[in-house]
Amino acid sequence: MENRALGDSTTASTQTAATRHEGRHVWVLTAYAVSGLALFGVLIYYVSAYIAQ
């Protein structure tokens, strides 16, 4: 019975760690997406300024 309880808590902590790790990937992808959109906006700005000349 004690082993079973320990096994359950280990599984729960493993799932929690996996959830935290997965959440970190989401934030990293979000940061890359925001950075990419910002760089794309700057690129569009310079291209439109070049075309407008």
N, CA, C and O atoms as a GROMACS GRO file, in nm:
protein
  212
    1MET      N    1   0.082  -0.119   0.000
    1MET     CA    2   0.000   0.000   0.000
    1MET      C    3   0.087   0.126   0.000
    1MET      O    4   0.057   0.222  -0.071
    2GLU      N    5   0.196   0.126   0.080
    2GLU     CA    6   0.283   0.244   0.081
    2GLU      C    7   0.352   0.263  -0.053
    2GLU      O    8   0.366   0.375  -0.102
    3ASN      N    9   0.395   0.151  -0.114
    3ASN     CA   10   0.458   0.161  -0.245
    3ASN      C   11   0.362   0.218  -0.348
    3ASN      O   12   0.401   0.297  -0.434
    4ARG      N   13   0.239   0.178  -0.337
    4ARG     CA   14   0.140   0.228  -0.432
    4ARG      C   15   0.121   0.379  -0.414
    4ARG      O   16   0.111   0.452  -0.512
    5ALA      N   17   0.116   0.424  -0.289
    5ALA     CA   18   0.100   0.566  -0.263
    5ALA      C   19   0.222   0.644  -0.315
    5ALA      O   20   0.208   0.752  -0.373
    6LEU      N   21   0.341   0.589  -0.293
    6LEU     CA   22   0.460   0.655  -0.344
    6LEU      C   23   0.462   0.658  -0.495
    6LEU      O   24   0.502   0.757  -0.556
    7GLY      N   25   0.418   0.549  -0.555
    7GLY     CA   26   0.412   0.544  -0.702
    7GLY      C   27   0.316   0.648  -0.756
    7GLY      O   28   0.344   0.710  -0.859
    8ASP      N   29   0.205   0.668  -0.688
    8ASP     CA   30   0.109   0.768  -0.733
    8ASP      C   31   0.166   0.909  -0.721
    8ASP      O   32   0.147   0.991  -0.810
    9SER      N   33   0.234   0.936  -0.610
    9SER     CA   34   0.289   1.071  -0.591
    9SER      C   35   0.402   1.096  -0.692
    9SER      O   36   0.418   1.208  -0.741
   10THR      N   37   0.480   0.993  -0.721
   10THR     CA   38   0.586   1.008  -0.820
   10THR      C   39   0.527   1.036  -0.957
   10THR      O   40   0.577   1.120  -1.031
   11THR      N   41   0.421   0.965  -0.990
   11THR     CA   42   0.354   0.988  -1.118
   11THR      C   43   0.297   1.128  -1.123
   11THR      O   44   0.306   1.195  -1.226
   12ALA      N   45   0.238   1.173  -1.014
   12ALA     CA   46   0.180   1.308  -1.010
   12ALA      C   47   0.288   1.413  -1.027
   12ALA      O   48   0.269   1.510  -1.100
   13SER      N   49   0.403   1.396  -0.959
   13SER     CA   50   0.509   1.496  -0.972
   13SER      C   51   0.571   1.491  -1.111
   13SER      O   52   0.613   1.595  -1.163
   14THR      N   53   0.577   1.375  -1.172
   14THR     CA   54   0.628   1.364  -1.308
   14THR      C   55   0.534   1.435  -1.405
   14THR      O   56   0.580   1.505  -1.495
   15GLN      N   57   0.405   1.418  -1.386
   15GLN     CA   58   0.308   1.486  -1.472
   15GLN      C   59   0.316   1.636  -1.452
   15GLN      O   60   0.305   1.711  -1.549
   16THR      N   61   0.335   1.682  -1.330
   16THR     CA   62   0.348   1.824  -1.303
   16THR      C   63   0.473   1.880  -1.371
   16THR      O   64   0.468   1.987  -1.432
   17ALA      N   65   0.583   1.808  -1.362
   17ALA     CA   66   0.708   1.852  -1.426
   17ALA      C   67   0.690   1.856  -1.577
   17ALA      O   68   0.738   1.948  -1.642
   18ALA      N   69   0.622   1.758  -1.632
   18ALA     CA   70   0.598   1.756  -1.776
   18ALA      C   71   0.510   1.873  -1.817
   18ALA      O   72   0.532   1.933  -1.922
   19THR      N   73   0.412   1.906  -1.735
   19THR     CA   74   0.324   2.019  -1.766
   19THR      C   75   0.402   2.150  -1.761
   19THR      O   76   0.384   2.235  -1.849
   20ARG      N   77   0.488   2.167  -1.661
   20ARG     CA   78   0.569   2.288  -1.654
   20ARG      C   79   0.661   2.297  -1.775
   20ARG      O   80   0.674   2.404  -1.835
   21HIS      N   81   0.723   2.187  -1.811
   21HIS     CA   82   0.815   2.187  -1.925
   21HIS      C   83   0.740   2.218  -2.053
   21HIS      O   84   0.789   2.293  -2.138
   22GLU      N   85   0.622   2.161  -2.068
   22GLU     CA   86   0.542   2.186  -2.188
   22GLU      C   87   0.500   2.333  -2.192
   22GLU      O   88   0.500   2.394  -2.299
   23GLY      N   89   0.464   2.390  -2.079
   23GLY     CA   90   0.426   2.530  -2.074
   23GLY      C   91   0.540   2.621  -2.114
   23GLY      O   92   0.518   2.725  -2.176
   24ARG      N   93   0.662   2.583  -2.078
   24ARG     CA   94   0.779   2.664  -2.115
   24ARG      C   95   0.796   2.668  -2.266
   24ARG      O   96   0.830   2.772  -2.322
   25HIS      N   97   0.771   2.555  -2.333
   25HIS     CA   98   0.782   2.553  -2.480
   25HIS      C   99   0.681   2.646  -2.544
   25HIS      O  100   0.710   2.709  -2.645
   26VAL      N  101   0.563   2.654  -2.485
   26VAL     CA  102   0.460   2.743  -2.540
   26VAL      C  103   0.507   2.888  -2.530
   26VAL      O  104   0.489   2.964  -2.625
   27TRP      N  105   0.568   2.926  -2.417
   27TRP     CA  106   0.616   3.063  -2.402
   27TRP      C  107   0.732   3.092  -2.496
   27TRP      O  108   0.743   3.202  -2.550
   28VAL      N  109   0.819   2.994  -2.516
   28VAL     CA  110   0.931   3.014  -2.609
   28VAL      C  111   0.879   3.034  -2.751
   28VAL      O  112   0.926   3.122  -2.823
   29LEU      N  113   0.782   2.952  -2.792
   29LEU     CA  114   0.723   2.969  -2.925
   29LEU      C  115   0.652   3.102  -2.938
   29LEU      O  116   0.657   3.166  -3.044
   30THR      N  117   0.586   3.145  -2.832
   30THR     CA  118   0.519   3.275  -2.835
   30THR      C  119   0.621   3.387  -2.851
   30THR      O  120   0.599   3.480  -2.928
   31ALA      N  121   0.733   3.377  -2.780
   31ALA     CA  122   0.838   3.479  -2.792
   31ALA      C  123   0.895   3.482  -2.933
   31ALA      O  124   0.918   3.589  -2.989
   32TYR      N  125   0.918   3.365  -2.991
   32TYR     CA  126   0.967   3.360  -3.129
   32TYR      C  127   0.865   3.419  -3.225
   32TYR      O  128   0.902   3.489  -3.319
   33ALA      N  129   0.737   3.391  -3.204
   33ALA     CA  130   0.633   3.444  -3.292
   33ALA      C  131   0.626   3.596  -3.284
   33ALA      O  132   0.617   3.664  -3.386
   34VAL      N  133   0.630   3.650  -3.163
   34VAL     CA  134   0.625   3.796  -3.146
   34VAL      C  135   0.749   3.860  -3.209
   34VAL      O  136   0.738   3.963  -3.276
   35SER      N  137   0.864   3.801  -3.188
   35SER     CA  138   0.987   3.854  -3.246
   35SER      C  139   0.982   3.850  -3.398
   35SER      O  140   1.022   3.944  -3.466
   36GLY      N  141   0.933   3.738  -3.451
   36GLY     CA  142   0.920   3.725  -3.596
   36GLY      C  143   0.825   3.827  -3.655
   36GLY      O  144   0.853   3.886  -3.760
   37LEU      N  145   0.712   3.850  -3.589
   37LEU     CA  146   0.617   3.950  -3.637
   37LEU      C  147   0.677   4.090  -3.632
   37LEU      O  148   0.656   4.170  -3.722
   38ALA      N  149   0.752   4.120  -3.526
   38ALA     CA  150   0.815   4.251  -3.514
   38ALA      C  151   0.918   4.270  -3.627
   38ALA      O  152   0.921   4.376  -3.690
   39LEU      N  153   1.000   4.172  -3.651
   39LEU     CA  154   1.099   4.182  -3.759
   39LEU      C  155   1.032   4.192  -3.895
   39LEU      O  156   1.078   4.266  -3.983
   40PHE      N  157   0.924   4.118  -3.913
   40PHE     CA  158   0.850   4.126  -4.039
   40PHE      C  159   0.791   4.266  -4.057
   40PHE      O  160   0.792   4.319  -4.168
   41GLY      N  161   0.740   4.325  -3.950
   41GLY     CA  162   0.686   4.461  -3.957
   41GLY      C  163   0.793   4.563  -3.994
   41GLY      O  164   0.768   4.652  -4.075
   42VAL      N  165   0.912   4.548  -3.935
   42VAL     CA  166   1.023   4.638  -3.969
   42VAL      C  167   1.062   4.620  -4.115
   42VAL      O  168   1.086   4.719  -4.185
   43LEU      N  169   1.068   4.498  -4.161
   43LEU     CA  170   1.101   4.471  -4.300
   43LEU      C  171   0.998   4.533  -4.395
   43LEU      O  172   1.035   4.595  -4.495
   44ILE      N  173   0.872   4.516  -4.364
   44ILE     CA  174   0.766   4.575  -4.447
   44ILE      C  175   0.776   4.727  -4.447
   44ILE      O  176   0.755   4.791  -4.550
   45TYR      N  177   0.808   4.785  -4.332
   45TYR     CA  178   0.823   4.930  -4.324
   45TYR      C  179   0.933   4.978  -4.418
   45TYR      O  180   0.912   5.073  -4.494
   46TYR      N  181   1.049   4.914  -4.414
   46TYR     CA  182   1.159   4.959  -4.500
   46TYR      C  183   1.130   4.932  -4.647
   46TYR      O  184   1.169   5.012  -4.732
   47VAL      N  185   1.065   4.823  -4.678
   47VAL     CA  186   1.031   4.794  -4.817
   47VAL      C  187   0.931   4.897  -4.869
   47VAL      O  188   0.945   4.946  -4.981
   48SER      N  189   0.831   4.930  -4.789
   48SER     CA  190   0.732   5.029  -4.833
   48SER      C  191   0.795   5.167  -4.844
   48SER      O  192   0.759   5.244  -4.933
   49ALA      N  193   0.889   5.201  -4.755
   49ALA     CA  194   0.958   5.329  -4.764
   49ALA      C  195   1.044   5.334  -4.891
   49ALA      O  196   1.054   5.438  -4.955
   50TYR      N  197   1.105   5.223  -4.926
   50TYR     CA  198   1.186   5.216  -5.048
   50TYR      C  199   1.099   5.230  -5.173
   50TYR      O  200   1.136   5.298  -5.269
   51ILE      N  201   0.985   5.164  -5.172
   51ILE     CA  202   0.895   5.170  -5.288
   51ILE      C  203   0.835   5.311  -5.302
   51ILE      O  204   0.813   5.358  -5.414
   52ALA      N  205   0.809   5.377  -5.191
   52ALA     CA  206   0.745   5.509  -5.195
   52ALA      C  207   0.838   5.617  -5.249
   52ALA      O  208   0.791   5.724  -5.287
   53GLN      N  209   0.966   5.593  -5.252
   53GLN     CA  210   1.060   5.695  -5.300
   53GLN      C  211   1.044   5.722  -5.445
   53GLN      O  212   1.115   5.806  -5.500
   0.00000   0.00000   0.00000
